[in-house]
Amino acid sequence: MTTRHHRPRAARLLPGLALFLIACAALAAGLSAEPAAAARYLAPGGNDANGGNLCLDPAAPCATLRQAVAQSAPGDALHLAPGVYPTTGVTLPHALTLTGDGAAATILDGQARGGVLTVAPGAAVVIEGLTIRRAAGQYGGAVRVAPGGELTLRRVTLTDNEAAQGGAVYAAGARLTIEDSTLSGNRAALGGAVYLDAGMLSLARSALTGNHAAAGAGLYVAHPAAAALQRATLAGNVAATAGGAIYAAGTLTLAHSLLAGNEAGSRGGALFNDHAAIQIDYATFLDNLAPAGSALAGAATTGDPATALRYSILAGRALCAGPVQGGGNLAGEPGCGQPARPATALSPDGRPAFGSNAIDAGPAGGCPSSGGVPATDLRGEPRPADGDGDGDARCDAGAFEFQPRLTVRHDPAVADGTPFDFGGDLGPFSLGADGHMIYSVEAAPGAIHLQQFLEKGWKLNGLGCGGDSDGGSLVDLAARAVTVDLDPGETITCVFQSRPNRDTIGISIRAPQGADPVVAFSGGLGAFELRPATKPDMHSGRLAPALYAVAATPPDGWRVAAVACAGDKDGGTTTDPAAATALIDLDAKEAIGCVFELLPAALPALIIRHETTPGGDTPFIYTGDLGLFALPAAAGSRAFTPPPGTYRVHELLHPQWQLSRLSCAGDLDGGSVLSPEDHAAIIDLDAGETIACTFSHARATSGAGAITIVQQAESAGGAAFPFTGALGDFTLTPPTAASRTFAPLPPGGYRVQQLLPAGWVLDALTCDGDSDGGTTVLPDEATALIDLDEDEAITCTFVGSRPDSTGAVTILHDAGPADDTLFRYNGALGGFSLRAPSRPSRSFVDLTPGRYVVGVRPEGDWSLYGVTCDGDTDSGSVVDLPGRAVAIDLDAGEAIVCRFTHLAPGVTPMPTPTPTPTATPSPTPPPGSAARVYLPVIQ
């Protein structure tokens, strides 16, 4: 009988159930996982297949960026093969990376038909290794970044693009990063290369060059945007008005950067500060141009914030026009926050050469800057470096860090001032004179030949080079030469060790630079002649131990000021500078060197000089050891030639004057004592000294000043010229009432602005009588910022005319209430800012007849109530109130004034009252009916 064994049904189902569960789990995992980022490919010879190509096969790429973007998913990488891609109006909707084959190979060409790319809100896009050119957009010619978007540009070139704002890039409320890129030859009304409208910009190792705009040709930072630039080059940018390289109204930090050859038509050839917060560290401003502030300029209004500037170089003319604060800067003229101290030994590109005062000019402990402490300079060279060879490495001032790649050090056994001449591939140079023992250069890698020329009485007894990692340098001691093998990254120091021949005496002579008198010597070494410049030393060898007397006989007009000897081991040598002699104690195997120092042998002289401010002819009486004498201001000095000694000079002060300064120059040992409180000087006159003491005076102050405003106008015909500002509102009507004087006035700053009547332009604005030059005139704003000091009488003259062949436009900003809120205007006249009451107008003169569109941007909750234009004789100007703009029709000879009226939140205009009807109604409203009164809205 066969027995059957039955398995339970559940047991038979277990294997199938397990397979089913595994399949479900795999399906669930597949449904829940994010799709993997894909690589998509483009090539100019590709095929979009009528929108069917997914661009996933590198062997069958798409032809257009639009197709690849349409097929993309967030996180995809788009690879663009070399070639030119005609592209316009492509929106990047999500996170993408666009990678080309290099900026010289892969090109997106807008063909001047529109903008090329737009980064959508929330999208994070990276673009690298390509060029975008010939784009033409309204906001951002090449790329527009929408609010909330993020864009990173790496190794990208943006060139020949154009827009109203942001010729290359416009970013509004976005995050923009630019690295290792070039933005050149772009154009815009505002922000020739980049316009940052809110949001943040980080720019590093990039160049903005040759861009053009009305304002901010390189970069325009609007309020409240923030930009941080590190190791940036801004060169050759041109702005028609302000900010040749940068126009900043937000926040800006700039470090380790070069601003060179930029230009602005009015203010700020390199940088214009429009009430921004700016910090600049280790920057070089080189040969920028502007009528005011070729390097830095502010808005020249009351309350301008100071530009913070540290450890920077400013070279050029009219460098700063606005408040600057900070230290450690090298500027060629005063006015940049500290006294003039020009940078020396700069190469044409701004790099400091050996011996420059910019080298190691920074503080100890690194290179502090608002952008952190980078380890490299503009070129990527390490900083700090010990450029002056003193063993203390400090950062250099400016954007460049001097790299002492090759240093030649002279190490004589006796430092007696003997000059040693060198030659070779570095050119001729000398070491040893005036204590200069090292010479460093930023040499290029390669073989560099150096040779020390033979110096009579000396022997080269050592020559070696340190820092040559591969030992490739070749030393030839007999030839006093070395061929240095300098490899990339190496820093090599070669030391030449010399000693005088034993049993020798060397005589050297020094004089002020440029002087070369013949000095005769006599005594135990025989007779010989030396000249400080052409034959500065002599050596006698193989001398027997003995005392050797050496006497110098300088020519007429010269004297021996000092004699110093070195190398005498037992100190037996003595010197007598007054007798111009040295008694040299030479022992066996000694080598002694003596230096004779020459100075002009002027007769002792004492000059008392008298100065007054302002000038006058008031006589001042002096008494004391020089006798009684008088000095009028018209002939304010007298010379005395007394013998050496101490002389007291006392001034009998005039009751109408006060002593403002007492100084004496020419006292070599500083023995004179000055007592300004006693109006006296005790002068220590030594042989050969010429001391000049100056008593400077200022008129006893009344504590007040005066300001006169003058209006000049040809054929005024009774035209009224209104003025406003710190002196109140007043009107001048030439020729009958052409001036007005305000006095007495307390010292301080006074802002006076002319409100040009329709049909008139301001030709010139000058102010005279400011003794310290603190007054600033702004002709384009018809404004004078008057710096009135005690007892000054300043006259400011406004010269007006009616245009003939050209025209003029004045934009007048009217705000209710006038609380100095900043409003930004732009358009055909460029970008500018106005605020009431401190800066309510801006004038543009010598304009070619034509159509000029001017608009104003919204500001907070303010509303634009109205726009009116006066002076348009044919009424051709058109107001677009919804568009917040006016198209001004300017004809030859016209001077048009357009008023933009704004109302603050909660302010409403009172309706114009209706005139009382009369028997004969008139179409003209009664006088005064056009006046507006602003009343608060009561909720």
Rosetta blueprint (number, residue, H / E / L):
1 M L
2 T L
3 T L
4 R L
5 H L
6 H L
7 R L
8 P L
9 R H
10 A H
11 A H
12 R H
13 L H
14 L H
15 P H
16 G H
17 L H
18 A H
19 L H
20 F H
21 L H
22 I H
23 A H
24 C H
25 A H
26 A H
27 L H
28 A H
29 A H
30 G H
31 L H
32 S H
33 A L
34 E L
35 P L
36 A L
37 A L
38 A L
39 A E
40 R E
41 Y E
42 L E
43 A L
44 P L
45 G L
46 G L
47 N L
48 D L
49 A H
50 N H
51 G H
52 G L
53 N L
54 L L
55 C L
56 L L
57 D L
58 P L
59 A L
60 A L
61 P L
62 C E
63 A L
64 T L
65 L H
66 R H
67 Q H
68 A H
69 V H
70 A H
71 Q H
72 S L
73 A L
74 P L
75 G L
76 D E
77 A E
78 L E
79 H E
80 L E
81 A L
82 P L
83 G E
84 V E
85 Y E
86 P E
87 T L
88 T L
89 G L
90 V E
91 T E
92 L E
93 P L
94 H L
95 A L
96 L E
97 T E
98 L E
99 T E
100 G L
101 D L
102 G L
103 A L
104 A L
105 A L
106 T E
107 I E
108 L E
109 D E
110 G L
111 Q L
112 A L
113 R L
114 G L
115 G L
116 V L
117 L E
118 T E
119 V E
120 A L
121 P L
122 G L
123 A L
124 A E
125 V E
126 V E
127 I E
128 E E
129 G L
130 L L
131 T E
132 I E
133 R E
134 R L
135 A L
136 A E
137 G E
138 Q E
139 Y E
140 G L
141 G L
142 A L
143 V E
144 R E
145 V E
146 A L
147 P L
148 G L
149 G L
150 E E
151 L E
152 T E
153 L E
154 R E
155 R L
156 V L
157 T E
158 L E
159 T E
160 D L
161 N L
162 E E
163 A E
164 A E
165 Q E
166 G L
167 G L
168 A L
169 V E
170 Y E
171 A E
172 A E
173 G E
174 A E
175 R E
176 L E
177 T E
178 I E
179 E E
180 D L
181 S L
182 T E
183 L E
184 S E
185 G L
186 N L
187 R E
188 A E
189 A E
190 L E
191 G L
192 G L
193 A L
194 V E
195 Y E
196 L E
197 D E
198 A E
199 G E
200 M E
201 L E
202 S E
203 L E
204 A E
205 R L
206 S L
207 A E
208 L E
209 T E
210 G L
211 N L
212 H E
213 A E
214 A E
215 A E
216 G L
217 A L
218 G L
219 L E
220 Y E
221 V E
222 A L
223 H L
224 P L
225 A L
226 A E
227 A E
228 A E
229 L E
230 Q E
231 R L
232 A L
233 T E
234 L E
235 A E
236 G L
237 N L
238 V E
239 A E
240 A E
241 T E
242 A E
243 G L
244 G L
245 A L
246 I E
247 Y E
248 A E
249 A L
250 G L
251 T E
252 L E
253 T E
254 L E
255 A E
256 H E
257 S E
258 L E
259 L E
260 A E
261 G L
262 N L
263 E E
264 A E
265 G L
266 S L
267 R E
268 G L
269 G L
270 A L
271 L E
272 F E
273 N E
274 D L
275 H L
276 A L
277 A E
278 I E
279 Q E
280 I E
281 D E
282 Y E
283 A E
284 T E
285 F E
286 L E
287 D L
288 N L
289 L E
290 A L
291 P L
292 A E
293 G L
294 S L
295 A L
296 L E
297 A E
298 G E
299 A L
300 A L
301 T L
302 T L
303 G L
304 D L
305 P L
306 A L
307 T E
308 A E
309 L E
310 R E
311 Y L
312 S L
313 I E
314 L E
315 A E
316 G L
317 R L
318 A L
319 L L
320 C E
321 A E
322 G L
323 P L
324 V E
325 Q E
326 G L
327 G L
328 G L
329 N L
330 L E
331 A E
332 G L
333 E L
334 P L
335 G L
336 C L
337 G L
338 Q L
339 P L
340 A L
341 R L
342 P L
343 A L
344 T L
345 A L
346 L E
347 S L
348 P L
349 D L
350 G L
351 R L
352 P E
353 A L
354 F L
355 G L
356 S L
357 N L
358 A L
359 I L
360 D L
361 A L
362 G L
363 P L
364 A L
365 G L
366 G L
367 C L
368 P L
369 S L
370 S L
371 G L
372 G L
373 V L
374 P L
375 A L
376 T E
377 D L
378 L L
379 R L
380 G L
381 E L
382 P E
383 R L
384 P L
385 A E
386 D L
387 G L
388 D L
389 G L
390 D L
391 G L
392 D L
393 A L
394 R E
395 C L
396 D L
397 A L
398 G L
399 A L
400 F L
401 E L
402 F L
403 Q L
404 P L
405 R L
406 L E
407 T E
408 V E
409 R E
410 H E
411 D E
412 P E
413 A L
414 V L
415 A L
416 D L
417 G L
418 T L
419 P L
420 F E
421 D E
422 F E
423 G E
424 G E
425 D L
426 L L
427 G L
428 P L
429 F E
430 S E
431 L E
432 G L
433 A H
434 D H
435 G H
436 H L
437 M L
438 I E
439 Y E
440 S E
441 V E
442 E L
443 A L
444 A L
445 P L
446 G E
447 A E
448 I E
449 H E
450 L E
451 Q E
452 Q E
453 F L
454 L L
455 E L
456 K L
457 G L
458 W E
459 K E
460 L E
461 N E
462 G E
463 L E
464 G E
465 C E
466 G E
467 G L
468 D L
469 S L
470 D L
471 G L
472 G L
473 S L
474 L E
475 V E
476 D E
477 L L
478 A L
479 A L
480 R L
481 A E
482 V E
483 T E
484 V E
485 D E
486 L E
487 D L
488 P L
489 G L
490 E L
491 T L
492 I E
493 T E
494 C E
495 V E
496 F E
497 Q E
498 S E
499 R E
500 P E
501 N L
502 R L
503 D L
504 T E
505 I E
506 G E
507 I E
508 S E
509 I E
510 R E
511 A L
512 P L
513 Q L
514 G L
515 A L
516 D L
517 P L
518 V L
519 V E
520 A E
521 F E
522 S E
523 G E
524 G L
525 L L
526 G L
527 A L
528 F E
529 E E
530 L E
531 R E
532 P L
533 A L
534 T L
535 K E
536 P L
537 D E
538 M E
539 H E
540 S E
541 G L
542 R L
543 L L
544 A L
545 P L
546 A E
547 L E
548 Y E
549 A E
550 V E
551 A E
552 A E
553 T E
554 P L
555 P L
556 D L
557 G L
558 W E
559 R E
560 V E
561 A E
562 A E
563 V E
564 A E
565 C E
566 A E
567 G L
568 D L
569 K L
570 D L
571 G L
572 G L
573 T L
574 T E
575 T E
576 D E
577 P L
578 A L
579 A L
580 A L
581 T E
582 A E
583 L E
584 I E
585 D E
586 L E
587 D L
588 A L
589 K L
590 E L
591 A E
592 I E
593 G E
594 C E
595 V E
596 F E
597 E E
598 L E
599 L E
600 P E
601 A L
602 A L
603 L L
604 P L
605 A E
606 L E
607 I E
608 I E
609 R E
610 H E
611 E E
612 T E
613 T E
614 P L
615 G L
616 G L
617 D L
618 T L
619 P E
620 F E
621 I E
622 Y E
623 T E
624 G E
625 D L
626 L L
627 G L
628 L L
629 F E
630 A E
631 L E
632 P E
633 A H
634 A H
635 A H
636 G L
637 S E
638 R E
639 A E
640 F E
641 T L
642 P L
643 P L
644 P L
645 G E
646 T E
647 Y E
648 R E
649 V E
650 H E
651 E E
652 L E
653 L L
654 H L
655 P L
656 Q L
657 W E
658 Q E
659 L E
660 S E
661 R E
662 L E
663 S E
664 C E
665 A E
666 G L
667 D L
668 L L
669 D L
670 G L
671 G L
672 S L
673 V E
674 L E
675 S E
676 P H
677 E H
678 D H
679 H L
680 A E
681 A E
682 I E
683 I E
684 D E
685 L E
686 D L
687 A L
688 G L
689 E L
690 T E
691 I E
692 A E
693 C E
694 T E
695 F E
696 S E
697 H E
698 A E
699 R E
700 A L
701 T L
702 S L
703 G L
704 A L
705 G E
706 A E
707 I E
708 T E
709 I E
710 V E
711 Q E
712 Q E
713 A E
714 E L
715 S L
716 A L
717 G L
718 G L
719 A L
720 A L
721 F E
722 P E
723 F E
724 T E
725 G E
726 A L
727 L L
728 G L
729 D L
730 F E
731 T E
732 L E
733 T E
734 P L
735 P L
736 T L
737 A E
738 A L
739 S E
740 R E
741 T E
742 F E
743 A E
744 P E
745 L E
746 P L
747 P L
748 G E
749 G E
750 Y E
751 R E
752 V E
753 Q E
754 Q E
755 L L
756 L L
757 P L
758 A L
759 G L
760 W L
761 V E
762 L E
763 D E
764 A E
765 L E
766 T E
767 C E
768 D E
769 G L
770 D L
771 S L
772 D L
773 G L
774 G L
775 T L
776 T E
777 V E
778 L E
779 P H
780 D H
781 E H
782 A L
783 T E
784 A E
785 L E
786 I E
787 D E
788 L E
789 D L
790 E L
791 D L
792 E L
793 A E
794 I E
795 T E
796 C E
797 T E
798 F E
799 V E
800 G E
801 S E
802 R L
803 P L
804 D L
805 S L
806 T L
807 G E
808 A E
809 V E
810 T E
811 I E
812 L E
813 H E
814 D E
815 A E
816 G E
817 P L
818 A L
819 D L
820 D L
821 T L
822 L L
823 F E
824 R E
825 Y E
826 N E
827 G E
828 A L
829 L L
830 G L
831 G L
832 F E
833 S E
834 L E
835 R E
836 A L
837 P L
838 S L
839 R E
840 P L
841 S E
842 R E
843 S E
844 F E
845 V E
846 D E
847 L E
848 T L
849 P L
850 G E
851 R E
852 Y E
853 V E
854 V E
855 G E
856 V E
857 R L
858 P L
859 E L
860 G L
861 D L
862 W L
863 S E
864 L E
865 Y E
866 G E
867 V E
868 T E
869 C E
870 D E
871 G L
872 D L
873 T L
874 D L
875 S L
876 G L
877 S L
878 V E
879 V E
880 D E
881 L L
882 P L
883 G L
884 R L
885 A E
886 V E
887 A E
888 I E
889 D E
890 L E
891 D L
892 A L
893 G L
894 E L
895 A E
896 I E
897 V E
898 C E
899 R E
900 F E
901 T E
902 H E
903 L E
904 A L
905 P L
906 G L
907 V E
908 T E
909 P E
910 M L
911 P L
912 T L
913 P L
914 T L
915 P L
916 T L
917 P L
918 T L
919 A L
920 T L
921 P L
922 S L
923 P L
924 T L
925 P L
926 P L
927 P L
928 G L
929 S L
930 A L
931 A L
932 R L
933 V L
934 Y E
935 L E
936 P E
937 V L
938 I L
939 Q L
